[in-house]
Amino acid sequence: MRMLTVFLLVVPVFAAAQAQERVLYFPKRVDPPVYKAPMKPVTRLSDLKAKHSGKTSWREPIIDDGNSVAFMVQEPAGTKHERRLYPDSAAWFVVVEGRIRFEVEKADGSFEIIEATSGSFVFVPERMLHALEVLGSGPAIRYEVTAGPSSTPVFERRPGDAPKGVAYVPVTLSTGSNPLDVRNAGLEGVPWPHHYNIHDLAKQHSGRKGFTQEAMRANRARGNFICGYRPATQPTESGDRGHLHADTAESWIVMLGELRWVFDGDERNAIVARQGDIIYAVPGTFHSPQFWGSDGLNCRLTNSTMPSLNHVYDAPR
């Protein structure tokens, strides 16, 4: 019995040590990563504004990689998008500038009205109707993301104008909450909130050195707010390249302050990004996002297309 007891005590310790020390080999490319348009390492909001200077309305593709489809969009006050849903994709939005009113269908079939302003994140689960209207006297800029390779909207009412070669036909499909969607385990199964504002989160966590707030987790979507202050040193200074994802890209939008990204440990070509800028890392790229601004809180919102991506690190040396 004593030997059995010792064995039962030793096995978990051995298993834990084996899990910690297990070294595998990843086929890391040697050449620099290749970015296919429209993706690029950084898309700066200031560049988009300059490119579309003088226009009241524009729509710029940011990501189209087979997993995510993302646009930065500016539209004038009064612009309305009628209720629609995506049968198999969540949709999420960040209000970069201006004011937008969203209607988002809830599980009981009623609608939540969200008055979103700069710093707002709005999440719409798959199969749920939603609409938006630009408010105020000036334009609004939003970042919008759906799952790839494409997400086809289905409308509550037949649109008046159909694109060339398209006819809107009446259909039926499963609507309402998808029973097989990812449960919000952190909130004991309560549906994910439809709205966060980064300024409200900053106030809630005032006095802390940093915080992480999960924004949403769905069948093909995951988002986290990650916020903090600039430290005395950065991990890449000691050779820590961060982590990579084997087969899926990751992207971020800067919500507050200023952040720096180091790809594959290359500090000489590090990217410093500011509020409204989009950063994109192709699969297989080590990335180390760093709180960089020294004037206050720095926040990023992550975008990945799996509920839980594996993180691949350099083996200990």
SVG drawing of the C-alpha trace seen along z (x, -y; Angstrom):
<svg xmlns="http://www.w3.org/2000/svg" viewBox="-40 -69 60 71">
<polyline fill="none" stroke="black" stroke-width="0.4" points="0.0,0.0 2.9,-2.3 4.5,-1.7 1.1,-2.4 0.8,-5.7 4.2,-6.8 3.6,-5.9 0.3,-7.9 2.1,-10.9 5.0,-10.7 3.0,-10.2 1.2,-13.6 4.5,-15.4 6.3,-13.5 3.4,-14.2 3.5,-18.0 7.2,-18.1 6.9,-16.3 4.3,-18.7 6.4,-21.7 9.7,-20.4 8.3,-18.8 10.1,-20.3 8.7,-19.9 9.9,-21.3 7.9,-23.8 8.6,-24.4 9.4,-28.1 10.0,-29.9 13.4,-31.6 12.5,-34.3 10.4,-37.4 6.7,-36.8 4.7,-37.6 1.7,-39.9 -1.0,-39.5 -3.2,-42.6 -5.1,-44.1 -3.2,-42.8 0.0,-44.6 1.8,-44.8 0.2,-48.1 -2.7,-50.1 -2.6,-53.6 -5.8,-55.6 -4.0,-58.8 -3.0,-57.3 -6.6,-56.2 -7.9,-59.7 -5.3,-61.2 -6.1,-58.7 -9.8,-59.5 -9.5,-63.2 -12.5,-65.2 -14.8,-62.2 -17.8,-62.0 -18.1,-58.2 -15.5,-55.5 -14.9,-51.8 -11.4,-50.5 -10.6,-46.7 -8.2,-45.8 -8.2,-42.0 -9.4,-39.3 -7.4,-36.2 -10.0,-33.5 -10.5,-33.7 -11.5,-37.3 -13.0,-40.0 -12.5,-43.5 -13.1,-47.1 -12.5,-50.6 -15.6,-52.6 -16.5,-56.3 -20.1,-57.4 -21.9,-60.7 -24.5,-61.5 -27.9,-60.0 -26.6,-56.9 -28.7,-53.9 -28.2,-50.2 -31.4,-48.2 -31.7,-45.0 -29.7,-42.0 -28.1,-38.9 -25.2,-36.6 -26.3,-33.0 -22.9,-31.6 -20.8,-34.5 -20.6,-36.8 -20.0,-40.5 -18.2,-43.0 -17.6,-46.7 -15.3,-49.4 -16.5,-53.0 -13.2,-54.9 -14.8,-58.4 -18.3,-59.8 -21.5,-58.4 -23.5,-55.3 -26.7,-53.9 -26.9,-50.1 -29.9,-47.8 -28.9,-44.3 -31.4,-41.4 -31.4,-39.7 -32.1,-36.0 -35.8,-36.9 -36.3,-38.5 -36.3,-42.1 -33.7,-44.6 -31.0,-46.3 -30.4,-49.9 -26.7,-51.0 -25.6,-54.6 -22.0,-53.9 -19.3,-56.5 -15.5,-56.6 -14.0,-53.7 -17.1,-51.5 -17.0,-47.8 -20.3,-46.3 -20.7,-42.5 -23.4,-40.7 -23.7,-36.9 -24.4,-34.9 -28.0,-34.5 -29.0,-37.8 -30.5,-40.8 -28.8,-44.1 -28.9,-47.6 -27.0,-50.8 -27.4,-54.5 -24.8,-57.3 -25.8,-60.0 -24.8,-63.6 -23.8,-66.3 -20.5,-64.8 -19.3,-61.5 -18.5,-58.4 -15.6,-56.0 -16.0,-52.3 -14.0,-49.2 -16.1,-46.1 -15.2,-42.4 -16.9,-39.2 -15.7,-35.7 -14.2,-34.7 -13.9,-33.7 -17.2,-35.5 -20.2,-36.4 -23.4,-36.9 -26.1,-39.1 -29.7,-38.0 -32.2,-40.9 -35.3,-41.3 -37.0,-43.2 -36.3,-42.9 -33.8,-45.7 -35.0,-48.1 -32.0,-47.8 -30.3,-44.5 -26.7,-44.4 -26.3,-43.3 -26.9,-39.6 -28.6,-39.2 -32.2,-38.6 -33.5,-38.8 -35.5,-35.6 -37.6,-34.7 -36.0,-32.1 -36.3,-30.5 -33.3,-29.5 -32.4,-29.0 -32.4,-32.3 -31.9,-33.4 -29.2,-32.1 -27.2,-29.2 -27.4,-26.4 -24.0,-25.1 -22.2,-28.5 -19.4,-28.9 -21.0,-29.4 -19.9,-32.3 -18.4,-30.2 -16.9,-33.2 -20.4,-34.6 -22.0,-31.2 -23.6,-30.9 -25.1,-34.4 -24.8,-35.7 -21.9,-37.9 -22.5,-41.6 -23.3,-43.4 -21.4,-46.5 -18.2,-47.7 -16.6,-51.1 -12.9,-51.3 -13.2,-54.5 -15.7,-52.9 -13.5,-49.9 -10.5,-52.2 -12.6,-53.9 -13.7,-50.5 -10.1,-49.4 -8.7,-52.7 -5.7,-52.3 -4.7,-48.9 -1.4,-48.3 -3.2,-46.7 -6.2,-44.5 -7.6,-42.1 -11.3,-42.0 -12.6,-39.2 -14.8,-40.9 -16.4,-37.9 -15.8,-34.3 -17.8,-32.7 -17.5,-29.7 -15.2,-31.6 -14.3,-34.7 -12.4,-35.8 -11.6,-39.2 -9.8,-40.5 -9.1,-44.0 -5.6,-44.0 -4.5,-47.2 -1.5,-48.4 1.2,-51.0 4.7,-51.2 7.1,-49.1 10.7,-50.0 11.9,-47.3 10.3,-45.3 10.6,-41.4 12.2,-41.5 15.2,-43.3 16.2,-40.0 15.5,-37.9 11.9,-37.0 10.2,-36.9 6.7,-36.4 4.6,-33.7 3.2,-32.7 0.1,-30.9 0.8,-28.0 -1.9,-28.4 -4.0,-31.5 -3.3,-35.2 -3.9,-37.6 -4.8,-41.2 -5.3,-44.1 -6.8,-47.6 -5.3,-50.1 -8.1,-51.4 -6.1,-53.8 -2.6,-55.2 0.3,-53.8 1.6,-50.3 4.7,-48.7 4.8,-45.4 8.0,-43.4 7.7,-40.7 10.1,-37.7 12.3,-39.5 13.3,-42.2 13.4,-45.3 15.0,-47.5 11.8,-47.3 9.4,-47.4 6.0,-49.1 4.6,-51.8 0.9,-52.1 -1.6,-54.6 -5.4,-54.8 -7.3,-53.5 -4.4,-51.8 -4.6,-48.1 -1.8,-45.6 -1.7,-42.3 0.6,-39.2 0.6,-36.5 0.5,-32.9 3.9,-31.6 5.1,-35.0 6.4,-35.6 4.8,-38.7 5.3,-40.7 2.8,-43.5 4.1,-46.0 2.6,-48.9 4.6,-51.8 2.9,-55.2 4.2,-56.9 1.3,-59.4 -1.3,-57.0 -3.1,-53.7 -2.5,-51.8 -5.1,-49.3 -5.4,-46.9 -8.3,-44.8 -7.3,-41.4 -9.0,-39.7 -8.5,-36.0 -10.8,-33.5 -10.8,-30.6 -12.3,-30.5 -8.9,-29.3 -5.7,-29.6 -2.7,-27.6 0.3,-29.7 3.7,-28.5 6.8,-29.8 10.6,-29.4 11.9,-26.5 13.9,-27.4 17.6,-27.7"/>
</svg>
